Amino acid sequence: MKHALPYVITALAIGISPGCKPAKIETPKVIPAVQVSKKMSEADLAVVTLTPEAEKRLGIETVPAENRPSETMRSYGGELMLPLARGDAASGAKNSRSIFSLVPTMTPADLVRTAQAQVDADGAVNAGKVQLEAAQLAFKRAEELIAAKSGIGRTVDDARTQVGLAEAALRTAQERRALLGAPLFDAVNTNQLWVRVPVYVGEIAQLKPGAPATIGVFGADARTQGVSATPVSVPFSGSTNPLISELFYELKAGAPGLRPGSKVNVTLPVLGSEESLVVPASAILYDVHGNTWVYESLGAQAYTRRRVELRRIMGSDALLGRGPKAGAKVVTAGAMELFGTEFGAGK
């Protein structure tokens, strides 16, 4: 009894009657955040079976997927620029290039200051020509006076000196103007665009020298063909980062979505080749989520969708990173009709 007293006092303190067992404390049931009632893998995708008449009516055509060697490509970011004319307007040389052929590397403030300096230099050249003409007229007048025996020899000497000074001043003005290159805003060729591509210097040796680049708009459909651009030779890179070298490419203007200042995707070929799974580009289908698929023939007018990983479009071919096995027959004509038939939109 002596030892039971503390138990009774403790039970009364926590609200339990003496002689009764403590109530069982239930833990709350954890409800999962996500419940999947029926899991379905891509192996369980529907099989579309057609009658021979329906297959003929839809015009179904198939081509076997195959592994082919293809160029290794690498993507970079680039910026579209307006180029300068390659000729030097001051010297008249059509194949010469000044450092201002790299106008894309200049800031807008540098462009304005350079243009102002060119205008000032042009004015100095024109003023030098006028002064030379005036000195030549004065010299000619002095000689006429000597011939008429109404002048003095000192006047002729002074006029000849002024002609020499004017010629020297004009040459100096022309040389200063030549240093500034072709006019920035008069020599712009609006029918062409340049693409400036910053590349890590360690990757320059891995790129194919002299190979054209493919220019595309960011966010464009993978089926959209890029625009080809030819490399432009420049004397140096305008990047201030010693680890970055800039490559320049030239393309024709007027392509949709390509305008000066636009950021573009630039695909450059790399030395060497790799083997890729290739199917016709017409076989690729896109769902509402942007996923890419092809229809594979199972034989006997039966077809099923296969998910593919599209790497890029090369002409009429689609290069896949993942897809059906080589040799599998994929639908090239009638794929959209099969897609609509599978989801109830076709008849």
Secondary structure, DSSP 4 states (H G I P E B T S, - for coil): -TTTHHHHHHHHHTT--TTPPPPPPPPPPPPPS---SS---GGG--EEE--HHHHHHHT-EEEE-EEEEEEEEEEEEEEEEPPBPSS-TTT--SS---GGGGGGGS-HHHHHHHHHHHHHHHHHHHHHHHHHHHHHHHHHHHHHHHHTT-S-HHHHHHHHHHHHHHHHHHHHHHHHHHHT-S-TTTSB-TTEEEEEEEEEGGGGGGBPTT--EEEEETT--TTSPPEEEEEE--SS---S-TTEEEEEEEEES--TT--TT-EEEEEEEEEEEEEEEEEEGGG-EE-TTS-EEEEEEEETTEEEEEEEEEEEEETTEEEEEE-SPTT-EEEEESHHHHHHHHTT---
